Amino acid sequence: MALASALRSDADGSAGTLSLQQAGSGEATLVVSGSWSLARSGPDADNVHDILSKASGLRSLRFDSSKLENWDSTLVTTIFDVVSECQRLGVSVDQSGLPAGVRRLIELATAVPERAGARRQEADDGFFVRVGTSTVELYRDMMKMVVFLGEATIALGRCLTGTARFRRVDLMLTLQECGPKALPIVTLISVLIGLILAFVGAIQLRQFGAQIYVADLVGIAMAREMAAIMTGIIMSGRTGAAFAAQLGTMQVNEETDALKTLGFSPMEFLVMPRMIALIIMMPLLCIYSNVLGIFGGGIVGVGMLGLTPTEYYTETINAVSLTDFALGIFKSVIFGMVIATAGCLKGLESGRSASAVGDAATSAVVLSIVMIVVLDGLFAVVTDILGI
């Protein structure tokens, strides 16, 4: 075929060139010569513009490819630029002088008009314009989250009244994904956090002979802060990203549109089971993390500081109150709501492409972790004011 033979490259041929031969009455011929291949540097879009701008009073243009040796997509791209520039200038183009393969590819390229806004424009806005645009986008994102939370609250209310439509088996499977299947990573991280806290405290407290207070340090830190925060971060990267990827994939496959067509609310059918599962499982995982973190601190206290298990256990019981445990568990409930909200929101807002699903998962993890840290800081301020 003509296209197949034309795609053969000739290493010994001369580099491809364009030359404009202008005749009278506004007519000109663009001579295409040499060997056109990706391995050789040929005229770019700027050269094409310069060549056509030098022609005065140009009204029609034809091609002469009699000196053309070999060609590939480089020639097609250049000829396409020439045709586009001529259309912009109002110059008629006669493509009969081009190889048949080039003409067919140009016809394919121009068969469907370019979608408006498809080309990325380089931003040349000033600093204040960028700040204003970012502020407006942040405001819109906050409004979307408020609306999403309102719809989720309504869906949860319908669930409590027994009028929500969703599959109970989906809730059970999500509970399994959020709970038992998350135990290995929560176990590992919690024990290591307890070990690290105990080591940090042991280095300082051993200087004063106060090794026994390592139990206080580990117990209070795990109960009030670390168990809830570390469990939240783990679930953000594990479960929040999974929620966003699942719902984003449903967006790509138009499954959410199908649910709406069938009369099912995606908020009730998809989001609500995930939110309920995390709200239920996060406090249980937080309690589990508390126990393992204290156990990890006990490993250091008994194995490194010479404490007996009874001493470590008794000091922990005396130091940590039910208020400390309750505060950490309450935080974990709020963090579970944040993780589920961020994951489901970003998943439902995902674009309809594979890269958009990945971006949605990344955004869900970042948003949930940032919100967890911010909320934990607010909890610290509030509890200090209240004296808790």
Order of alpha helices (4+ residues) and beta strands (2+ residues): alpha-beta-beta-alpha-beta-alpha-beta-alpha-alpha-alpha-alpha-alpha-alpha-alpha-alpha-alpha-alpha-alpha-alpha
